[in-house]
Amino acid sequence: MDTIPPPEVFYTTSTRVACDGNEAGGPNGHPLVYLQMGPSGFADCGYCDRRFILTGGPADLR
């Protein structure tokens, strides 16, 4: 079974990130949510499907 890749991937050095679905701070987006990464080293936003990957963590396959 193939999975659809996330629309955007952000690399971060923090295991706790915030997402509002907005790139430029305009009126588009979604409510601000905070995401906590677990042992997997990544977190996906439930609103916009952005993926946040911990730099140097187990999900960082760059």
Number of C-alpha atoms within 10 A of each C-alpha: 3 4 5 6 10 13 9 10 14 11 13 15 12 13 18 15 17 12 21 16 18 14 9 8 9 7 7 11 15 12 11 12 13 12 17 14 16 11 9 12 18 24 21 17 18 11 14 16 15 18 19 29 25 23 18 13 15 12 15 14 8 5
